Amino acid sequence: MKTPPISIVVDEDNAYLHRRLVEIGYEGGFWWISNVGSRLAVTVSGGAGTLQSWLGPGSRVPVVLPTTTILFTAGETTYELDVHCALPAFEAVPDQFDPSAADATLGAVELTPSQFRLILALAEETLRRPGTGASDIPTNARVAKRLGWSITTFNRKLDNVCDKFDRAGVKGLRGGSGSLATNRRSRLVEYAVAARIVRPEHLPLLDTQDSER
């Protein structure tokens, strides 16, 4: 059975927004999110570390999680829609997090509390707002200020974290011939969120103080 797509008027005044961009319709036992625009990409996210897809024009994905977030940007405005499914095909199993274990082995890499908080601070916007991209990763100076560190301390710790994950086999954190990868912060956040090393429930740790500097 196929039902007519649902139509929602988002912003009639944005000249950069397509007349038709996203359709949600039922077909083959699933609700589908479809990008029916011609230029804009749409991000579909099921939450940090669970699902994230970029839909180009003509692409679609099924709604299989209890809550799915749709994000798209037109001009200087980013729009966010939440889609709720009463009978999802899949449901994420929540992890039990013990804050006292933040210095334990995570993702096959042993992190100190300050190294863990560095990754968490870099991934903060991604964790708070699923579907954000590399442009939303804060600058080194902003993260250093967030953590109460000097920029020198931040850069040193970032080097150490990237070295640890690089030795563990995570690609994209080092450039050629021992040089640093230019997009290493984006790659570090991408890996840490996808591997569930940092999760939304960890965010309160950003407001604690390290004994280590």
C-alpha positions as protocol buffer text, in pm:
chain_id: "A"
residue {
  index: 1
  type: MET
  ca { x: 0 y: 0 z: 0 }
}
residue {
  index: 2
  type: LYS
  ca { x: 122 y: 349 z: -85 }
}
residue {
  index: 3
  type: THR
  ca { x: -22 y: 663 z: 70 }
}
residue {
  index: 4
  type: PRO
  ca { x: 1 y: 1022 z: -58 }
}
residue {
  index: 5
  type: PRO
  ca { x: 302 y: 1210 z: 88 }
}
residue {
  index: 6
  type: ILE
  ca { x: 257 y: 1443 z: 383 }
}
residue {
  index: 7
  type: SER
  ca { x: 299 y: 1813 z: 297 }
}
residue {
  index: 8
  type: ILE
  ca { x: 419 y: 2072 z: 552 }
}
residue {
  index: 9
  type: VAL
  ca { x: 484 y: 2438 z: 477 }
}
residue {
  index: 10
  type: VAL
  ca { x: 812 y: 2525 z: 653 }
}
residue {
  index: 11
  type: ASP
  ca { x: 902 y: 2879 z: 545 }
}
residue {
  index: 12
  type: GLU
  ca { x: 724 y: 3059 z: 264 }
}
residue {
  index: 13
  type: ASP
  ca { x: 953 y: 3364 z: 290 }
}
residue {
  index: 14
  type: ASN
  ca { x: 1291 y: 3193 z: 235 }
}
residue {
  index: 15
  type: ALA
  ca { x: 1383 y: 3244 z: -130 }
}
residue {
  index: 16
  type: TYR
  ca { x: 1661 y: 2981 z: -101 }
}
residue {
  index: 17
  type: LEU
  ca { x: 1424 y: 2704 z: 3 }
}
residue {
  index: 18
  type: HIS
  ca { x: 1287 y: 2467 z: -261 }
}
residue {
  index: 19
  type: ARG
  ca { x: 917 y: 2468 z: -330 }
}
residue {
  index: 20
  type: ARG
  ca { x: 925 y: 2095 z: -253 }
}
residue {
  index: 21
  type: LEU
  ca { x: 1219 y: 1948 z: -62 }
}
residue {
  index: 22
  type: VAL
  ca { x: 1118 y: 1666 z: 175 }
}
residue {
  index: 23
  type: GLU
  ca { x: 834 y: 1418 z: 144 }
}
residue {
  index: 24
  type: ILE
  ca { x: 723 y: 1161 z: 401 }
}
residue {
  index: 25
  type: GLY
  ca { x: 511 y: 880 z: 264 }
}
residue {
  index: 26
  type: TYR
  ca { x: 412 y: 521 z: 343 }
}
residue {
  index: 27
  type: GLU
  ca { x: 509 y: 238 z: 108 }
}
residue {
  index: 28
  type: GLY
  ca { x: 592 y: -133 z: 143 }
}
residue {
  index: 29
  type: GLY
  ca { x: 534 y: -144 z: 518 }
}
residue {
  index: 30
  type: PHE
  ca { x: 757 y: 155 z: 601 }
}
residue {
  index: 31
  type: TRP
  ca { x: 733 y: 531 z: 625 }
}
residue {
  index: 32
  type: TRP
  ca { x: 996 y: 690 z: 400 }
}
residue {
  index: 33
  type: ILE
  ca { x: 1176 y: 1024 z: 413 }
}
residue {
  index: 34
  type: SER
  ca { x: 1252 y: 1140 z: 58 }
}
residue {
  index: 35
  type: ASN
  ca { x: 1453 y: 1433 z: -74 }
}
residue {
  index: 36
  type: VAL
  ca { x: 1244 y: 1557 z: -368 }
}
residue {
  index: 37
  type: GLY
  ca { x: 1440 y: 1880 z: -416 }
}
residue {
  index: 38
  type: SER
  ca { x: 1686 y: 1951 z: -694 }
}
residue {
  index: 39
  type: ARG
  ca { x: 1989 y: 2103 z: -515 }
}
residue {
  index: 40
  type: LEU
  ca { x: 1976 y: 2099 z: -136 }
}
residue {
  index: 41
  type: ALA
  ca { x: 2099 y: 1804 z: 70 }
}
residue {
  index: 42
  type: VAL
  ca { x: 1902 y: 1678 z: 369 }
}
residue {
  index: 43
  type: THR
  ca { x: 2052 y: 1525 z: 683 }
}
residue {
  index: 44
  type: VAL
  ca { x: 1857 y: 1247 z: 853 }
}
residue {
  index: 45
  type: SER
  ca { x: 1975 y: 1153 z: 1200 }
}
residue {
  index: 46
  type: GLY
  ca { x: 1849 y: 905 z: 1456 }
}
residue {
  index: 47
  type: GLY
  ca { x: 2063 y: 1045 z: 1736 }
}
residue {
  index: 48
  type: ALA
  ca { x: 2435 y: 1062 z: 1801 }
}
residue {
  index: 49
  type: GLY
  ca { x: 2602 y: 732 z: 1728 }
}
residue {
  index: 50
  type: THR
  ca { x: 2290 y: 555 z: 1598 }
}
residue {
  index: 51
  type: LEU
  ca { x: 2206 y: 677 z: 1245 }
}
residue {
  index: 52
  type: GLN
  ca { x: 2316 y: 962 z: 1023 }
}
residue {
  index: 53
  type: SER
  ca { x: 2253 y: 985 z: 651 }
}
residue {
  index: 54
  type: TRP
  ca { x: 2295 y: 1263 z: 397 }
}
residue {
  index: 55
  type: LEU
  ca { x: 2020 y: 1249 z: 136 }
}
residue {
  index: 56
  type: GLY
  ca { x: 2092 y: 1403 z: -199 }
}
residue {
  index: 57
  type: PRO
  ca { x: 1811 y: 1491 z: -439 }
}
residue {
  index: 58
  type: GLY
  ca { x: 1620 y: 1178 z: -537 }
}
residue {
  index: 59
  type: SER
  ca { x: 1732 y: 973 z: -234 }
}
residue {
  index: 60
  type: ARG
  ca { x: 1522 y: 834 z: 49 }
}
residue {
  index: 61
  type: VAL
  ca { x: 1555 y: 639 z: 375 }
}
residue {
  index: 62
  type: PRO
  ca { x: 1297 y: 445 z: 580 }
}
residue {
  index: 63
  type: VAL
  ca { x: 1185 y: 564 z: 923 }
}
residue {
  index: 64
  type: VAL
  ca { x: 1298 y: 279 z: 1150 }
}
residue {
  index: 65
  type: LEU
  ca { x: 1377 y: 449 z: 1485 }
}
residue {
  index: 66
  type: PRO
  ca { x: 1143 y: 597 z: 1750 }
}
residue {
  index: 67
  type: THR
  ca { x: 1265 y: 953 z: 1676 }
}
residue {
  index: 68
  type: THR
  ca { x: 1434 y: 1073 z: 1360 }
}
residue {
  index: 69
  type: THR
  ca { x: 1558 y: 1429 z: 1304 }
}
residue {
  index: 70
  type: ILE
  ca { x: 1555 y: 1595 z: 961 }
}
residue {
  index: 71
  type: LEU
  ca { x: 1786 y: 1894 z: 908 }
}
residue {
  index: 72
  type: PHE
  ca { x: 1840 y: 2111 z: 603 }
}
residue {
  index: 73
  type: THR
  ca { x: 1990 y: 2453 z: 541 }
}
residue {
  index: 74
  type: ALA
  ca { x: 1869 y: 2715 z: 295 }
}
residue {
  index: 75
  type: GLY
  ca { x: 2061 y: 3041 z: 284 }
}
residue {
  index: 76
  type: GLU
  ca { x: 2157 y: 3134 z: 639 }
}
residue {
  index: 77
  type: THR
  ca { x: 1874 y: 2939 z: 802 }
}
residue {
  index: 78
  type: THR
  ca { x: 1887 y: 2579 z: 925 }
}
residue {
  index: 79
  type: TYR
  ca { x: 1557 y: 2397 z: 973 }
}
residue {
  index: 80
  type: GLU
  ca { x: 1503 y: 2102 z: 1204 }
}
residue {
  index: 81
  type: LEU
  ca { x: 1205 y: 1864 z: 1206 }
}
residue {
  index: 82
  type: ASP
  ca { x: 1150 y: 1569 z: 1440 }
}
residue {
  index: 83
  type: VAL
  ca { x: 966 y: 1262 z: 1310 }
}
residue {
  index: 84
  type: HIS
  ca { x: 823 y: 1028 z: 1574 }
}
residue {
  index: 85
  type: CYS
  ca { x: 735 y: 666 z: 1497 }
}
residue {
  index: 86
  type: ALA
  ca { x: 495 y: 489 z: 1736 }
}
residue {
  index: 87
  type: LEU
  ca { x: 593 y: 138 z: 1620 }
}
residue {
  index: 88
  type: PRO
  ca { x: 960 y: 159 z: 1510 }
}
residue {
  index: 89
  type: ALA
  ca { x: 1128 y: -135 z: 1341 }
}
residue {
  index: 90
  type: PHE
  ca { x: 1440 y: -78 z: 1551 }
}
residue {
  index: 91
  type: GLU
  ca { x: 1511 y: 75 z: 1888 }
}
residue {
  index: 92
  type: ALA
  ca { x: 1848 y: 171 z: 2031 }
}
residue {
  index: 93
  type: VAL
  ca { x: 1942 y: -2 z: 2356 }
}
residue {
  index: 94
  type: PRO
  ca { x: 2064 y: 261 z: 2605 }
}
residue {
  index: 95
  type: ASP
  ca { x: 2411 y: 217 z: 2748 }
}
residue {
  index: 96
  type: GLN
  ca { x: 2472 y: 227 z: 3119 }
}
residue {
  index: 97
  type: PHE
  ca { x: 2730 y: 497 z: 3189 }
}
residue {
  index: 98
  type: ASP
  ca { x: 2936 y: 515 z: 3506 }
}
residue {
  index: 99
  type: PRO
  ca { x: 3102 y: 859 z: 3534 }
}
residue {
  index: 100
  type: SER
  ca { x: 3373 y: 714 z: 3754 }
}
residue {
  index: 101
  type: ALA
  ca { x: 3482 y: 498 z: 3460 }
}
residue {
  index: 102
  type: ALA
  ca { x: 3561 y: 789 z: 3228 }
}
residue {
  index: 103
  type: ASP
  ca { x: 3932 y: 710 z: 3249 }
}
residue {
  index: 104
  type: ALA
  ca { x: 3880 y: 343 z: 3159 }
}
residue {
  index: 105
  type: THR
  ca { x: 3965 y: 192 z: 2824 }
}
residue {
  index: 106
  type: LEU
  ca { x: 3728 y: 339 z: 2566 }
}
residue {
  index: 107
  type: GLY
  ca { x: 3718 y: 229 z: 2206 }
}
residue {
  index: 108
  type: ALA
  ca { x: 4038 y: 26 z: 2251 }
}
residue {
  index: 109
  type: VAL
  ca { x: 4222 y: 344 z: 2352 }
}
residue {
  index: 110
  type: GLU
  ca { x: 4296 y: 434 z: 2713 }
}
residue {
  index: 111
  type: LEU
  ca { x: 4212 y: 798 z: 2773 }
}
residue {
  index: 112
  type: THR
  ca { x: 4290 y: 1018 z: 3070 }
}
residue {
  index: 113
  type: PRO
  ca { x: 3996 y: 1220 z: 3210 }
}
residue {
  index: 114
  type: SER
  ca { x: 4125 y: 1540 z: 3046 }
}
residue {
  index: 115
  type: GLN
  ca { x: 4169 y: 1366 z: 2708 }
}
residue {
  index: 116
  type: PHE
  ca { x: 3815 y: 1232 z: 2732 }
}
residue {
  index: 117
  type: ARG
  ca { x: 3680 y: 1581 z: 2810 }
}
residue {
  index: 118
  type: LEU
  ca { x: 3872 y: 1725 z: 2514 }
}
residue {
  index: 119
  type: ILE
  ca { x: 3696 y: 1487 z: 2276 }
}
residue {
  index: 120
  type: LEU
  ca { x: 3365 y: 1556 z: 2449 }
}
residue {
  index: 121
  type: ALA
  ca { x: 3409 y: 1932 z: 2411 }
}
residue {
  index: 122
  type: LEU
  ca { x: 3492 y: 1898 z: 2040 }
}
residue {
  index: 123
  type: ALA
  ca { x: 3181 y: 1682 z: 1991 }
}
residue {
  index: 124
  type: GLU
  ca { x: 2950 y: 1891 z: 2213 }
}
residue {
  index: 125
  type: GLU
  ca { x: 2744 y: 2051 z: 1933 }
}
residue {
  index: 126
  type: THR
  ca { x: 2722 y: 1722 z: 1745 }
}
residue {
  index: 127
  type: LEU
  ca { x: 2591 y: 1546 z: 2056 }
}
residue {
  index: 128
  type: ARG
  ca { x: 2347 y: 1822 z: 2147 }
}
residue {
  index: 129
  type: ARG
  ca { x: 2211 y: 1855 z: 1794 }
}
residue {
  index: 130
  type: PRO
  ca { x: 2222 y: 1535 z: 1588 }
}
residue {
  index: 131
  type: GLY
  ca { x: 2288 y: 1591 z: 1220 }
}
residue {
  index: 132
  type: THR
  ca { x: 2532 y: 1878 z: 1253 }
}
residue {
  index: 133
  type: GLY
  ca { x: 2836 y: 1873 z: 1025 }
}
residue {
  index: 134
  type: ALA
  ca { x: 3201 y: 1965 z: 1031 }
}
residue {
  index: 135
  type: SER
  ca { x: 3123 y: 2337 z: 1023 }
}
residue {
  index: 136
  type: ASP
  ca { x: 2968 y: 2306 z: 1369 }
}
residue {
  index: 137
  type: ILE
  ca { x: 3284 y: 2172 z: 1533 }
}
residue {
  index: 138
  type: PRO
  ca { x: 3419 y: 2452 z: 1756 }
}
residue {
  index: 139
  type: THR
  ca { x: 3759 y: 2608 z: 1702 }
}
residue {
  index: 140
  type: ASN
  ca { x: 4060 y: 2509 z: 1910 }
}
residue {
  index: 141
  type: ALA
  ca { x: 4047 y: 2843 z: 2093 }
}
residue {
  index: 142
  type: ARG
  ca { x: 3679 y: 2799 z: 2178 }
}
residue {
  index: 143
  type: VAL
  ca { x: 3731 y: 2447 z: 2314 }
}
residue {
  index: 144
  type: ALA
  ca { x: 4034 y: 2556 z: 2515 }
}
residue {
  index: 145
  type: LYS
  ca { x: 3825 y: 2832 z: 2674 }
}
residue {
  index: 146
  type: ARG
  ca { x: 3537 y: 2589 z: 2738 }
}
residue {
  index: 147
  type: LEU
  ca { x: 3775 y: 2358 z: 2926 }
}
residue {
  index: 148
  type: GLY
  ca { x: 3961 y: 2636 z: 3104 }
}
residue {
  index: 149
  type: TRP
  ca { x: 4291 y: 2555 z: 2933 }
}
residue {
  index: 150
  type: SER
  ca { x: 4549 y: 2758 z: 2751 }
}
residue {
  index: 151
  type: ILE
  ca { x: 4561 y: 2707 z: 2375 }
}
residue {
  index: 152
  type: THR
  ca { x: 4907 y: 2554 z: 2417 }
}
residue {
  index: 153
  type: THR
  ca { x: 4769 y: 2294 z: 2660 }
}
residue {
  index: 154
  type: PHE
  ca { x: 4479 y: 2217 z: 2427 }
}
residue {
  index: 155
  type: ASN
  ca { x: 4703 y: 2168 z: 2123 }
}
residue {
  index: 156
  type: ARG
  ca { x: 4938 y: 1942 z: 2316 }
}
residue {
  index: 157
  type: LYS
  ca { x: 4654 y: 1724 z: 2442 }
}
residue {
  index: 158
  type: LEU
  ca { x: 4492 y: 1712 z: 2097 }
}
residue {
  index: 159
  type: ASP
  ca { x: 4822 y: 1591 z: 1952 }
}
residue {
  index: 160
  type: ASN
  ca { x: 4840 y: 1318 z: 2218 }
}
residue {
  index: 161
  type: VAL
  ca { x: 4479 y: 1206 z: 2160 }
}
residue {
  index: 162
  type: CYS
  ca { x: 4524 y: 1190 z: 1783 }
}
residue {
  index: 163
  type: ASP
  ca { x: 4848 y: 994 z: 1826 }
}
residue {
  index: 164
  type: LYS
  ca { x: 4673 y: 740 z: 2050 }
}
residue {
  index: 165
  type: PHE
  ca { x: 4389 y: 676 z: 1807 }
}
residue {
  index: 166
  type: ASP
  ca { x: 4625 y: 674 z: 1510 }
}
residue {
  index: 167
  type: ARG
  ca { x: 4833 y: 401 z: 1675 }
}
residue {
  index: 168
  type: ALA
  ca { x: 4508 y: 210 z: 1739 }
}
residue {
  index: 169
  type: GLY
  ca { x: 4436 y: 213 z: 1365 }
}
residue {
  index: 170
  type: VAL
  ca { x: 4195 y: 505 z: 1331 }
}
residue {
  index: 171
  type: LYS
  ca { x: 4264 y: 664 z: 992 }
}
residue {
  index: 172
  type: GLY
  ca { x: 4255 y: 1032 z: 908 }
}
residue {
  index: 173
  type: LEU
  ca { x: 4418 y: 1171 z: 1222 }
}
residue {
  index: 174
  type: ARG
  ca { x: 4767 y: 1197 z: 1078 }
}
residue {
  index: 175
  type: GLY
  ca { x: 4885 y: 1334 z: 745 }
}
residue {
  index: 176
  type: GLY
  ca { x: 5162 y: 1198 z: 527 }
}
residue {
  index: 177
  type: SER
  ca { x: 5520 y: 1159 z: 650 }
}
residue {
  index: 178
  type: GLY
  ca { x: 5429 y: 1224 z: 1012 }
}
residue {
  index: 179
  type: SER
  ca { x: 5249 y: 1553 z: 947 }
}
residue {
  index: 180
  type: LEU
  ca { x: 4912 y: 1638 z: 1099 }
}
residue {
  index: 181
  type: ALA
  ca { x: 4591 y: 1586 z: 902 }
}
residue {
  index: 182
  type: THR
  ca { x: 4418 y: 1917 z: 831 }
}
residue {
  index: 183
  type: ASN
  ca { x: 4072 y: 1778 z: 912 }
}
residue {
  index: 184
  type: ARG
  ca { x: 4175 y: 1572 z: 1214 }
}
residue {
  index: 185
  type: ARG
  ca { x: 3930 y: 1740 z: 1452 }
}
residue {
  index: 186
  type: SER
  ca { x: 3636 y: 1652 z: 1225 }
}
residue {
  index: 187
  type: ARG
  ca { x: 3762 y: 1297 z: 1186 }
}
residue {
  index: 188
  type: LEU
  ca { x: 3816 y: 1261 z: 1562 }
}
residue {
  index: 189
  type: VAL
  ca { x: 3460 y: 1376 z: 1635 }
}
residue {
  index: 190
  type: GLU
  ca { x: 3318 y: 1155 z: 1359 }
}
residue {
  index: 191
  type: TYR
  ca { x: 3492 y: 848 z: 1498 }
}
residue {
  index: 192
  type: ALA
  ca { x: 3425 y: 920 z: 1866 }
}
residue {
  index: 193
  type: VAL
  ca { x: 3052 y: 976 z: 1810 }
}
residue {
  index: 194
  type: ALA
  ca { x: 3007 y: 680 z: 1573 }
}
residue {
  index: 195
  type: ALA
  ca { x: 3198 y: 447 z: 1808 }
}
residue {
  index: 196
  type: ARG
  ca { x: 2989 y: 574 z: 2104 }
}
residue {
  index: 197
  type: ILE
  ca { x: 3303 y: 680 z: 2290 }
}
residue {
  index: 198
  type: VAL
  ca { x: 3127 y: 1006 z: 2372 }
}
residue {
  index: 199
  type: ARG
  ca { x: 2750 y: 1020 z: 2411 }
}
residue {
  index: 200
  type: PRO
  ca { x: 2491 y: 1281 z: 2513 }
}
residue {
  index: 201
  type: GLU
  ca { x: 2477 y: 1149 z: 2868 }
}
residue {
  index: 202
  type: HIS
  ca { x: 2846 y: 1234 z: 2908 }
}
residue {
  index: 203
  type: LEU
  ca { x: 2794 y: 1608 z: 2850 }
}
residue {
  index: 204
  type: PRO
  ca { x: 2761 y: 1701 z: 3221 }
}
residue {
  index: 205
  type: LEU
  ca { x: 3128 y: 1606 z: 3257 }
}
residue {
  index: 206
  type: LEU
  ca { x: 3216 y: 1923 z: 3066 }
}
residue {
  index: 207
  type: ASP
  ca { x: 3114 y: 2125 z: 3372 }
}
residue {
  index: 208
  type: THR
  ca { x: 3350 y: 1941 z: 3605 }
}
residue {
  index: 209
  type: GLN
  ca { x: 3708 y: 2041 z: 3671 }
}
residue {
  index: 210
  type: ASP
  ca { x: 4011 y: 1828 z: 3598 }
}
residue {
  index: 211
  type: SER
  ca { x: 4275 y: 1773 z: 3862 }
}
residue {
  index: 212
  type: GLU
  ca { x: 4502 y: 1703 z: 3565 }
}
residue {
  index: 213
  type: ARG
  ca { x: 4638 y: 1982 z: 3344 }
}
